[in-house]
Amino acid sequence: MNRLALRHFLFLLALALVGCADSPGGSGDVEKVFGKTGLSPGEVSYARAISVSTVDGCVFIVDKTARIQRFSADGNYEHQWRMPEHVNGKPTGIYVDPQNRVWVADTHYFRVMHYDRDGNELRRFGSQGEGPGQFVFPCAITLSPDGIVYVGEYGGNDRINRFTQQGEYLDSIADKTTGEGWVERPAALEFDENGELWVADACHHRICLYGKDGKFKRAFGDPGDGPGQLNYPYGLALEAGGTLLVADRGNNRICRFNRDGSFVGSWGSPGRAEGQIAQPWGVALANNGGIYCLDSWNNRVQLIDW
């Protein structure tokens, strides 16, 4: 057994043991589970990012085989394509825009890839480096309400970059020069109805808010596994009622917060059974109000009503 396989086995063994303990996670009905371990269409190998189309409700997932798969809103496999290069590593960020186009943070190739919903390439931009408009490891991507492309990166260039949709660099925010507003691995980016940006600041174990001008406003969260604490938050979604959902990867749960940072509750516990999760990398909202949990190490998605 190689080192990676051994590490995976030991991790799953630990999950099984922890999953037998009482869980502080909140109740929530699992409406659907889709995806299973494998390399065939509809199967998943360590899912790393998820996004839902607001146009047709389809679910897009990128996994560690560098495939992007499209599922219907109820989890039926529809289509897939593979990134043009993948030997150096796989993407960790994906976003479906209001025109039903797919944007990918192609992490280990230091670029942004832009596709239509069927995987036809529309554009690519970016290069390796630490200068303006360059990337070390781009890890998250989204579009602002006015169509600006925001790309979060880590690995020395821990910051959030802004581009036009044609790939023209505009500026950067949340870098090391911003003091308290500096992010370290901005793993998820989400805009609210006011045009303000929420960021899962993974390595600082917190959620940050930035104004329309890109200036830091406030943050909440601190390291730990207690109620309201976070351990490498990797995913973020904003609910219509004003609450935030956080994929708390290191604590194997989905947390809900009010926007003032007050903790509401959590769903999930470590394990492999339905309703249990293992290192969730993402969370997304279904168009009908359900919640998709990207159950990464269990190679599946759970649609929950919570």
LUMMARPA-397656 format. One record per atom (N, C-alpha, C): residue number from 0; atom name; x, y, z. Coordinates in steps of 0.2 Angstrom, whole numbers. Last residue first. Layout:
<pts>
   num   atomo      c1      c2      c3
   NUM      CA       X       Y       Z
...
</pts>
This chain:
<pts>
   num   atomo      c1      c2      c3
   305       N    -162     108      27
   305      CA    -160     110      34
   305       C    -162     117      35
   304       N    -162      95      17
   304      CA    -167     100      18
   304       C    -165     102      26
   303       N    -148      91       5
   303      CA    -152      91      12
   303       C    -157      97      12
   302       N    -139      81      -5
   302      CA    -144      86      -5
   302       C    -148      86       1
   301       N    -123      77      -6
   301      CA    -129      75      -2
   301       C    -133      82      -2
   300       N    -112      69     -17
   300      CA    -115      75     -15
   300       C    -121      73     -11
   299       N     -96      60     -15
   299      CA    -103      61     -17
   299       C    -105      68     -15
   298       N     -84      55      -9
   298      CA     -85      55     -16
   298       C     -92      56     -18
   297       N     -80      57       4
   297      CA     -85      51       2
   297       C     -87      51      -5
   296       N     -73      68       3
   296      CA     -69      62       4
   296       C     -74      56       4
   295       N     -83      78       0
   295      CA     -78      76      -4
   295       C     -74      70      -3
   294       N     -98      82      -2
   294      CA     -95      77       3
   294       C     -89      74       0
   293       N    -105      96      -3
   293      CA    -100      92      -7
   293       C     -96      88      -2
   292       N    -122      98      -1
   292      CA    -116      97       3
   292       C    -111      93      -1
   291       N    -134     108      -6
   291      CA    -130     103      -8
   291       C    -123     103      -4
   290       N    -150     112       0
   290      CA    -143     113       1
   290       C    -139     107      -2
   289       N    -165     119      -7
   289      CA    -161     114      -4
   289       C    -154     116      -3
   288       N    -171     129     -15
   288      CA    -170     130      -8
   288       C    -166     125      -4
   287       N    -172     127     -28
   287      CA    -178     126     -25
   287       C    -177     127     -17
   286       N    -159     128     -33
   286      CA    -163     133     -34
   286       C    -170     133     -31
   285       N    -147     124     -19
   285      CA    -152     122     -25
   285       C    -156     128     -26
   284       N    -132     131     -15
   284      CA    -139     131     -14
   284       C    -142     129     -20
   283       N    -117     123      -8
   283      CA    -121     127     -13
   283       C    -128     126     -12
   282       N    -101     120      -2
   282      CA    -108     120      -1
   282       C    -111     124      -6
   281       N     -86     110      -1
   281      CA     -90     115      -4
   281       C     -97     114      -1
   280       N     -78     100       4
   280      CA     -74     106       1
   280       C     -79     111      -1
   279       N     -79      91      19
   279      CA     -83      94      14
   279       C     -79     100      11
   278       N     -73      79      26
   278      CA     -70      84      23
   278       C     -73      88      18
   277       N     -87      69      26
   277      CA     -79      68      27
   277       C     -76      74      23
   276       N    -102      66      35
   276      CA     -98      69      29
   276       C     -91      68      31
   275       N    -119      59      37
   275      CA    -112      60      39
   275       C    -108      62      33
   274       N    -130      57      29
   274      CA    -130      62      34
   274       C    -124      63      38
   273       N    -126      40      27
   273      CA    -130      45      25
   273       C    -131      50      30
   272       N    -109      36      33
   272      CA    -116      35      32
   272       C    -120      41      30
   271       N     -96      40      36
   271      CA     -98      38      29
   271       C    -105      36      28
   270       N     -90      54      46
   270      CA     -92      47      45
   270       C     -94      46      37
   269       N     -93      67      57
   269      CA     -89      63      53
   269       C     -91      56      52
   268       N    -109      76      54
   268      CA    -104      73      59
   268       C     -99      69      55
   267       N    -122      88      51
   267      CA    -117      83      49
   267       C    -112      81      55
   266       N    -124     106      54
   266      CA    -127      99      51
   266       C    -121      95      49
   265       N    -126     118      66
   265      CA    -122     115      62
   265       C    -126     108      60
   264       N    -131     136      70
   264      CA    -131     128      71
   264       C    -127     125      66
   263       N    -128     149      72
   263      CA    -135     147      72
   263       C    -136     139      73
   262       N    -118     162      79
   262      CA    -118     155      76
   262       C    -126     152      77
   261       N    -115     178      72
   261      CA    -118     174      78
   261       C    -119     167      75
   260       N    -111     186      62
   260      CA    -106     181      65
   260       C    -109     177      70
   259       N    -120     194      56
   259      CA    -116     197      61
   259       C    -111     192      65
   258       N    -127     185      48
   258      CA    -122     189      45
   258       C    -118     193      50
   257       N    -128     169      56
   257      CA    -131     175      54
   257       C    -125     180      52
   256       N    -123     153      50
   256      CA    -121     159      54
   256       C    -126     165      52
   255       N    -121     136      50
   255      CA    -125     141      48
   255       C    -124     147      53
   254       N    -109     123      44
   254      CA    -112     128      49
   254       C    -116     133      46
   253       N    -107     106      41
   253      CA    -109     113      38
   253       C    -112     117      43
   252       N     -92      97      44
   252      CA     -99      99      46
   252       C    -100     105      41
   251       N     -78      93      48
   251      CA     -83      88      45
   251       C     -90      90      46
   250       N     -69     102      52
   250      CA     -73      99      57
   250       C     -79      95      54
   249       N     -62     105      40
   249      CA     -58     102      46
   249       C     -62      99      51
   248       N     -73     112      33
   248      CA     -69     106      31
   248       C     -66     102      36
   247       N     -87     118      34
   247      CA     -81     118      39
   247       C     -77     112      38
   246       N     -95     127      23
   246      CA     -92     121      23
   246       C     -86     121      28
   245       N    -107     138      29
   245      CA    -100     137      28
   245       C     -98     130      28
   244       N    -120     149      25
   244      CA    -118     142      26
   244       C    -111     142      24
   243       N    -128     163      32
   243      CA    -123     160      28
   243       C    -121     153      30
   242       N    -144     172      30
   242      CA    -139     168      34
   242       C    -134     165      29
   241       N    -154     178      23
   241      CA    -148     182      26
   241       C    -143     178      29
   240       N    -163     171      16
   240      CA    -165     174      22
   240       C    -160     178      26
   239       N    -156     165       6
   239      CA    -160     170       4
   239       C    -163     174      11
   238       N    -139     162      10
   238      CA    -146     160      10
   238       C    -150     166       9
   237       N    -123     159       3
   237      CA    -128     164       6
   237       C    -135     162       5
   236       N    -109     149       6
   236      CA    -116     150       2
   236       C    -120     155       6
   235       N     -93     141       5
   235      CA     -98     147       7
   235       C    -104     147       3
   234       N     -79     131      10
   234      CA     -85     133       5
   234       C     -90     138       9
   233       N     -69     130      19
   233      CA     -67     129      12
   233       C     -73     131       7
   232       N     -62     133      34
   232      CA     -68     134      30
   232       C     -66     134      23
   231       N     -52     127      45
   231      CA     -52     127      38
   231       C     -58     127      34
   230       N     -63     127      57
   230      CA     -57     123      55
   230       C     -56     122      48
   229       N     -71     138      68
   229      CA     -70     135      61
   229       C     -63     132      61
   228       N     -85     140      80
   228      CA     -78     140      78
   228       C     -77     137      71
   227       N     -98     138      83
   227      CA     -96     145      80
   227       C     -89     145      78
   226       N     -95     126      95
   226      CA    -100     130      91
   226       C     -98     137      89
   225       N     -78     120      92
   225      CA     -84     121      96
   225       C     -89     125      92
   224       N     -66     118      86
   224      CA     -71     114      84
   224       C     -77     115      88
   223       N     -55     132      80
   223      CA     -57     127      85
   223       C     -63     123      82
   222       N     -51     149      77
   222      CA     -50     142      76
   222       C     -53     137      82
   221       N     -65     160      74
   221      CA     -59     158      76
   221       C     -57     151      76
   220       N     -76     172      67
   220      CA     -74     165      67
   220       C     -67     165      70
   219       N     -78     186      56
   219      CA     -80     182      62
   219       C     -77     175      61
   218       N     -74     203      51
   218      CA     -74     196      50
   218       C     -76     193      56
   217       N     -76     218      40
   217      CA     -76     214      47
   217       C     -75     207      45
   216       N     -71     225      29
   216      CA     -76     228      34
   216       C     -76     225      41
   215       N     -59     230      17
   215      CA     -61     226      23
   215       C     -66     229      27
   214       N     -63     236       1
   214      CA     -60     237       8
   214       C     -63     232      13
   213       N     -69     236     -11
   213      CA     -64     231     -10
   213       C     -61     231      -3
   212       N     -80     243     -13
   212      CA     -74     246     -14
   212       C     -68     242     -13
   211       N     -90     236      -8
   211      CA     -90     236     -15
   211       C     -83     239     -17
   210       N     -82     227       6
   210      CA     -87     232       3
   210       C     -86     232      -4
   209       N     -80     211      13
   209      CA     -77     217      10
   209       C     -82     221       6
   208       N     -79     200      26
   208      CA     -83     204      22
   208       C     -79     210      20
   207       N     -74     183      30
   207      CA     -72     190      30
   207       C     -78     193      25
   206       N     -73     170      42
   206      CA     -76     173      36
   206       C     -76     180      36
   205       N     -59     159      47
   205      CA     -64     164      48
   205       C     -67     166      41
   204       N     -46     153      47
   204      CA     -51     150      50
   204       C     -57     155      52
   203       N     -35     157      40
   203      CA     -36     161      46
   203       C     -42     159      50
   202       N     -36     148      30
   202      CA     -30     147      34
   202       C     -30     152      40
   201       N     -48     153      23
   201      CA     -47     146      26
   201       C     -42     146      31
   200       N     -60     163      22
   200      CA     -52     164      23
   200       C     -50     158      27
   199       N     -72     165      12
   199      CA     -70     160      17
   199       C     -62     160      17
   198       N     -80     180      10
   198      CA     -74     176       9
   198       C     -73     171      14
   197       N     -91     191       2
   197      CA     -90     187       8
   197       C     -84     182       6
   196       N     -93     207      -4
   196      CA     -90     201      -5
   196       C     -89     197       2
   195       N    -108     216      -9
   195      CA    -102     215      -5
   195       C    -100     208      -5
   194       N    -120     218     -16
   194      CA    -114     219     -20
   194       C    -107     218     -15
   193       N    -131     215      -9
   193      CA    -129     222      -9
   193       C    -122     223     -13
   192       N    -133     202     -10
   192      CA    -138     206     -14
   192       C    -136     214     -13
   191       N    -116     196     -10
   191      CA    -123     196      -7
   191       C    -127     201     -12
   190       N    -104     184     -17
   190      CA    -107     191     -17
   190       C    -114     191     -14
   189       N     -91     174     -12
   189      CA     -98     174     -13
   189       C    -100     182     -12
   188       N     -78     162     -13
   188      CA     -80     169     -14
   188       C     -87     170     -15
   187       N     -66     152      -4
   187      CA     -73     153      -7
   187       C     -75     160      -7
   186       N     -53     153       0
   186      CA     -55     146      -3
   186       C     -62     147      -6
   185       N     -40     161       2
   185      CA     -47     163       1
   185       C     -50     157      -3
   184       N     -26     159       9
   184      CA     -30     155       6
   184       C     -38     156       6
   183       N     -28     172      19
   183      CA     -23     167      18
   183       C     -27     161      16
   182       N     -30     190      18
   182      CA     -33     183      18
   182       C     -27     178      16
   181       N     -30     205      27
   181      CA     -27     200      23
   181       C     -30     193      24
   180       N     -36     215      35
   180      CA     -40     212      30
   180       C     -37     207      25
   179       N     -27     219      44
   179      CA     -32     215      46
   179       C     -36     211      41
   178       N     -16     223      31
   178      CA     -17     222      38
   178       C     -22     217      40
   177       N     -14     224      17
   177      CA     -20     227      20
   177       C     -21     226      27
   176       N      -3     218      11
   176      CA      -3     226      13
   176       C      -9     228      17
   175       N      -7     206       8
   175      CA      -3     207      14
   175       C      -2     214      16
   174       N     -23     208       1
   174      CA     -17     205       1
   174       C     -13     207       7
   173       N     -36     213      -2
   173      CA     -35     208       3
   173       C     -29     205       3
   172       N     -35     215     -20
   172      CA     -38     217     -14
   172       C     -36     211      -9
   171       N     -29     221     -36
   171      CA     -30     216     -31
   171       C     -32     219     -24
   170       N     -35     225     -53
   170      CA     -31     227     -46
   170       C     -32     220     -42
   169       N     -36     221     -67
   169      CA     -38     228     -64
   169       C     -34     229     -58
   168       N     -31     213     -82
   168      CA     -30     214     -74
   168       C     -32     221     -72
   167       N     -42     206     -93
   167      CA     -38     211     -92
   167       C     -37     213     -84
   166       N     -50     196     -97
   166      CA     -44     194     -94
   166       C     -39     200     -93
   165       N     -63     199    -101
   165      CA     -58     197    -106
   165       C     -51     196    -104
   164       N     -69     202     -89
   164      CA     -71     195     -92
   164       C     -66     194     -98
   163       N     -57     210     -79
   163      CA     -62     210     -84
   163       C     -64     203     -86
   162       N     -52     205     -62
   162      CA     -51     206     -70
   162       C     -57     207     -73
   161       N     -44     205     -47
   161      CA     -50     207     -51
   161       C     -48     208     -58
   160       N     -39     194     -34
   160      CA     -37     198     -40
   160       C     -44     200     -43
   159       N     -34     192     -17
   159      CA     -40     192     -22
   159       C     -39     197     -28
   158       N     -21     183     -10
   158      CA     -24     189     -11
   158       C     -30     187     -16
   157       N      -6     176      -8
   157      CA     -13     176      -4
   157       C     -16     183      -5
   156       N       5     172     -15
   156      CA       1     177     -18
   156       C      -6     177     -14
   155       N       9     161      -7
   155      CA      14     166      -8
   155       C      10     172     -11
   154       N      -2     153      -8
   154      CA       4     150     -10
   154       C       9     155     -11
   153       N     -18     157     -17
   153      CA     -14     156     -11
   153       C      -7     154     -13
   152       N     -32     168     -23
   152      CA     -26     163     -24
   152       C     -22     163     -17
   151       N     -47     171     -31
   151      CA     -43     171     -25
   151       C     -38     166     -26
   150       N     -54     182     -42
   150      CA     -50     176     -42
   150       C     -46     176     -35
   149       N     -68     189     -50
   149      CA     -64     189     -44
   149       C     -60     182     -44
   148       N     -73     199     -64
   148      CA     -70     192     -62
   148       C     -66     193     -56
   147       N     -87     209     -65
   147      CA     -80     208     -63
   147       C     -78     201     -61
   146       N    -101     211     -66
   146      CA     -98     207     -71
   146       C     -90     206     -70
   145       N    -109     216     -56
   145      CA    -107     220     -62
   145       C    -102     217     -67
   144       N    -109     206     -46
   144      CA    -115     208     -49
   144       C    -114     212     -56
   143       N     -94     197     -49
   143      CA     -98     202     -45
   143       C    -104     203     -49
   142       N     -90     180     -50
   142      CA     -91     186     -54
   142       C     -95     190     -49
   141       N     -77     169     -44
   141      CA     -84     171     -45
   141       C     -84     177     -49
   140       N     -65     157     -38
   140      CA     -67     161     -43
   140       C     -75     163     -43
   139       N     -51     150     -31
   139      CA     -58     151     -30
   139       C     -59     157     -35
   138       N     -37     148     -33
   138      CA     -41     142     -29
   138       C     -48     144     -29
   137       N     -21     149     -40
   137      CA     -28     152     -40
   137       C     -33     146     -38
   136       N      -6     150     -35
   136      CA     -11     145     -35
   136       C     -18     148     -35
   135       N       0     162     -42
   135      CA       4     156     -39
   135       C      -1     150     -39
   134       N      -2     172     -56
   134      CA      -5     168     -51
   134       C       1     163     -48
   133       N      -4     190     -62
   133      CA      -1     183     -62
   133       C      -4     179     -56
   132       N      -9     202     -60
   132      CA     -12     198     -65
   132       C      -9     191     -66
   131       N       7     208     -55
   131      CA       0     210     -56
   131       C      -3     205     -62
   130       N      18     194     -50
   130      CA      16     201     -52
   130       C       9     202     -53
   129       N      21     182     -47
   129      CA      19     185     -42
   129       C      17     193     -44
   128       N      17     167     -58
   128      CA      21     173     -56
   128       C      18     177     -50
   127       N      10     160     -73
   127      CA      13     159     -66
   127       C      18     165     -64
   126       N      -5     168     -80
   126      CA       2     165     -80
   126       C       5     164     -73
   125       N     -20     171     -88
   125      CA     -16     170     -82
   125       C     -10     167     -84
   124       N     -35     164     -97
   124      CA     -30     170     -96
   124       C     -26     168     -89
   123       N     -46     159    -110
   123      CA     -41     157    -104
   123       C     -37     163    -103
   122       N     -62     155    -117
   122      CA     -56     160    -116
   122       C     -52     157    -110
   121       N     -70     145    -121
   121      CA     -72     152    -123
   121       C     -66     156    -122
   120       N     -72     128    -124
   120      CA     -68     133    -121
   120       C     -69     140    -125
   119       N     -86     118    -120
   119      CA     -82     121    -126
   119       C     -78     128    -123
   118       N     -94     113    -110
   118      CA     -86     112    -110
   118       C     -83     114    -116
   117       N    -107     116    -110
   117      CA    -105     109    -112
   117       C     -98     108    -113
   116       N    -108     129    -106
   116      CA    -110     124    -101
   116       C    -109     117    -103
   115       N     -92     136    -110
   115      CA     -99     136    -110
   115       C    -101     130    -106
   114       N     -78     142    -100
   114      CA     -81     137    -104
   114       C     -89     139    -105
   113       N     -62     147     -96
   113      CA     -69     149     -96
   113       C     -72     145    -102
   112       N     -49     147     -83
   112      CA     -52     144     -90
   112       C     -60     146     -90
   111       N     -35     155     -77
   111      CA     -43     155     -77
   111       C     -45     152     -84
   110       N     -20     149     -70
   110      CA     -24     152     -75
   110       C     -31     151     -74
   109       N     -10     140     -66
   109      CA      -9     147     -65
   109       C     -14     151     -69
   108       N     -11     126     -65
   108      CA      -9     129     -71
   108       C      -9     137     -71
   107       N     -16     123     -53
   107      CA      -9     121     -54
   107       C      -7     123     -61
   106       N     -30     128     -54
   106      CA     -25     130     -49
   106       C     -18     129     -51
   105       N     -40     136     -63
   105      CA     -36     130     -64
   105       C     -29     131     -60
   104       N     -55     140     -59
   104      CA     -48     142     -56
   104       C     -44     136     -57
   103       N     -67     142     -71
   103      CA     -63     137     -68
   103       C     -57     141     -65
   102       N     -84     146     -76
   102      CA     -77     148     -75
   102       C     -73     144     -70
   101       N     -96     143     -88
   101      CA     -93     140     -82
   101       C     -86     143     -82
   100       N    -112     151     -91
   100      CA    -105     149     -93
   100       C    -101     147     -87
    99       N    -125     156     -89
    99      CA    -124     148     -89
    99       C    -117     146     -92
    98       N    -126     169     -86
    98      CA    -126     167     -93
    98       C    -125     159     -94
    97       N    -122     170     -72
    97      CA    -129     170     -74
    97       C    -131     169     -82
    96       N    -109     156     -71
    96      CA    -112     163     -70
    96       C    -119     164     -73
    95       N    -103     145     -60
    95      CA    -107     146     -65
    95       C    -110     152     -65
    94       N     -86     141     -55
    94      CA     -92     146     -54
    94       C     -96     146     -60
    93       N     -73     133     -45
    93      CA     -78     133     -51
    93       C     -84     138     -49
    92       N     -57     127     -40
    92      CA     -63     132     -40
    92       C     -67     132     -46
    91       N     -47     119     -41
    91      CA     -51     119     -34
    91       C     -56     124     -34
    90       N     -40     107     -53
    90      CA     -43     114     -51
    90       C     -47     113     -44
    89       N     -24      98     -51
    89      CA     -31      99     -53
    89       C     -35     105     -50
    88       N      -8      95     -57
    88      CA     -13      96     -52
    88       C     -20      98     -55
    87       N       1      91     -68
    87      CA       3      95     -62
    87       C      -1      96     -56
    86       N      -8      85     -77
    86      CA      -2      81     -74
    86       C       0      85     -67
    85       N     -17      92     -84
    85      CA     -19      90     -77
    85       C     -14      86     -74
    84       N     -25     101     -97
    84      CA     -19      99     -94
    84       C     -21      97     -87
    83       N     -39     104    -100
    83      CA     -34     102    -106
    83       C     -27     100    -103
    82       N     -51      95     -90
    82      CA     -47     100     -91
    82       C     -41      99     -96
    81       N     -65      86     -98
    81      CA     -59      86     -94
    81       C     -54      92     -95
    80       N     -83      85     -96
    80      CA     -77      86    -100
    80       C     -71      86     -95
    79       N     -99      78     -96
    79      CA     -93      79     -93
    79       C     -88      81     -98
    78       N    -117      76     -92
    78      CA    -111      78     -96
    78       C    -105      79     -93
    77       N    -127      71     -83
    77      CA    -129      74     -89
    77       C    -123      74     -94
    76       N    -134      62     -69
    76      CA    -128      63     -73
    76       C    -130      66     -80
    75       N    -145      68     -58
    75      CA    -144      64     -63
    75       C    -138      66     -68
    74       N    -149      77     -47
    74      CA    -143      72     -46
    74       C    -142      67     -52
    73       N    -158      86     -48
    73      CA    -160      80     -44
    73       C    -154      75     -44
    72       N    -153      95     -57
    72      CA    -154      97     -51
    72       C    -155      92     -46
    71       N    -140      85     -67
    71      CA    -147      89     -66
    71       C    -148      91     -59
    70       N    -123      88     -68
    70      CA    -128      84     -65
    70       C    -135      88     -66
    69       N    -107      88     -76
    69      CA    -114      92     -75
    69       C    -119      87     -73
    68       N     -90      88     -71
    68      CA     -96      84     -73
    68       C    -102      89     -71
    67       N     -74      90     -76
    67      CA     -80      94     -74
    67       C     -86      90     -76
    66       N     -59      82     -70
    66      CA     -65      82     -74
    66       C     -70      87     -71
    65       N     -48      80     -63
    65      CA     -48      86     -67
    65       C     -54      85     -72
    64       N     -49      70     -54
    64      CA     -47      68     -60
    64       C     -47      73     -65
    63       N     -54      77     -43
    63      CA     -47      76     -43
    63       C     -44      72     -49
    62       N     -68      87     -49
    62      CA     -65      82     -45
    62       C     -57      81     -46
    61       N     -81      98     -50
    61      CA     -74      97     -52
    61       C     -71      92     -47
    60       N     -98     100     -55
    60      CA     -93      97     -50
    60       C     -86      96     -53
    59       N    -113     108     -56
    59      CA    -107     107     -59
    59       C    -102     105     -53
    58       N    -130     106     -58
    58      CA    -125     106     -53
    58       C    -118     104     -57
    57       N    -144     116     -64
    57      CA    -139     110     -65
    57       C    -133     111     -60
    56       N    -153     126     -64
    56      CA    -152     122     -58
    56       C    -147     116     -58
    55       N    -154     135     -75
    55      CA    -157     129     -75
    55       C    -157     124     -69
    54       N    -148     147     -69
    54      CA    -152     147     -75
    54       C    -157     141     -75
    53       N    -140     146     -59
    53      CA    -146     149     -57
    53       C    -151     149     -63
    52       N    -130     131     -57
    52      CA    -133     136     -62
    52       C    -139     139     -59
    51       N    -119     129     -44
    51      CA    -125     128     -46
    51       C    -128     133     -51
    50       N    -103     121     -40
    50      CA    -107     127     -42
    50       C    -114     125     -45
    49       N     -89     115     -31
    49      CA     -96     114     -34
    49       C     -99     121     -35
    48       N     -74     105     -29
    48      CA     -78     112     -30
    48       C     -84     110     -33
    47       N     -69      93     -27
    47      CA     -65      98     -25
    47       C     -69     105     -25
    46       N     -70      75     -24
    46      CA     -73      82     -27
    46       C     -70      88     -23
    45       N     -64      62     -26
    45      CA     -62      67     -22
    45       C     -64      74     -25
    44       N     -71      56     -40
    44      CA     -65      55     -36
    44       C     -62      61     -33
    43       N     -87      49     -44
    43      CA     -83      55     -42
    43       C     -76      52     -39
    42       N     -98      46     -58
    42      CA     -94      44     -52
    42       C     -89      49     -50
    41       N    -103      50     -70
    41      CA    -108      50     -64
    41       C    -104      48     -57
    40       N     -93      40     -79
    40      CA     -98      46     -79
    40       C    -102      45     -73
    39       N     -80      33     -69
    39      CA     -85      33     -74
    39       C     -89      39     -74
    38       N     -72      32     -58
    38      CA     -70      36     -63
    38       C     -74      36     -69
    37       N     -77      32     -40
    37      CA     -76      29     -46
    37       C     -74      34     -52
    36       N     -90      33     -28
    36      CA     -82      32     -29
    36       C     -81      29     -36
    35       N    -104      42     -33
    35      CA    -101      37     -29
    35       C     -94      36     -32
    34       N    -118      53     -34
    34      CA    -111      52     -35
    34       C    -109      46     -31
    33       N    -130      58     -23
    33      CA    -128      56     -29
    33       C    -121      57     -30
    32       N    -144      58     -12
    32      CA    -137      57     -12
    32       C    -135      55     -20
    31       N    -157      68      -6
    31      CA    -154      64     -11
    31       C    -147      64     -10
    30       N    -162      72       7
    30      CA    -167      71       1
    30       C    -164      67      -4
    29       N    -159      71      23
    29      CA    -156      70      17
    29       C    -161      68      12
    28       N    -165      83      35
    28      CA    -167      78      31
    28       C    -162      77      25
    27       N    -157      87      50
    27      CA    -158      89      43
    27       C    -160      83      39
    26       N    -151      93      66
    26      CA    -155      88      62
    26       C    -156      92      55
    25       N    -133      97      69
    25      CA    -141      98      69
    25       C    -144      93      65
    24       N    -120      90      78
    24      CA    -123      92      72
    24       C    -131      93      72
    23       N    -114      84      88
    23      CA    -117      90      90
    23       C    -121      93      84
    22       N    -115      66      91
    22      CA    -113      72      86
    22       C    -117      78      89
    21       N    -107      53      99
    21      CA    -113      57      99
    21       C    -111      63      95
    20       N     -97      41      89
    20      CA     -98      46      95
    20       C    -105      50      94
    19       N     -95      36      77
    19      CA     -99      32      82
    19       C    -101      36      88
    18       N     -86      44      70
    18      CA     -93      44      69
    18       C     -98      40      73
    17       N     -74      40      75
    17      CA     -77      47      77
    17       C     -84      47      76
    16       N     -72      29      68
    16      CA     -72      28      75
    16       C     -75      35      78
    15       N     -73      33      54
    15      CA     -78      28      57
    15       C     -78      28      64
    14       N     -62      42      54
    14      CA     -69      44      53
    14       C     -74      39      56
    13       N     -52      33      55
    13      CA     -53      38      61
    13       C     -60      41      60
    12       N     -53      27      43
    12      CA     -54      23      49
    12       C     -55      28      55
    11       N     -50      37      34
    11      CA     -57      34      34
    11       C     -58      30      41
    10       N     -36      39      38
    10      CA     -41      44      39
    10       C     -48      42      39
     9       N     -31      27      34
     9      CA     -31      29      41
     9       C     -36      34      42
     8       N     -33      27      20
     8      CA     -36      22      24
     8       C     -36      24      31
     7       N     -26      38      16
     7      CA     -33      38      15
     7       C     -36      33      20
     6       N     -13      34      20
     6      CA     -15      40      23
     6       C     -23      40      22
     5       N     -12      23      11
     5      CA     -12      22      18
     5       C     -15      28      22
     4       N     -12      30      -2
     4      CA     -17      25       0
     4       C     -18      24       8
     3       N       0      37       0
     3      CA      -6      40      -1
     3       C     -12      36       1
     2       N      10      27       1
     2      CA       9      32       7
     2       C       2      35       6
     1       N       3      11      -5
     1      CA       8      17      -5
     1       C       6      22       0
     0       N       4      -6       0
     0      CA       0       0       0
     0       C       4       6       0
</pts>
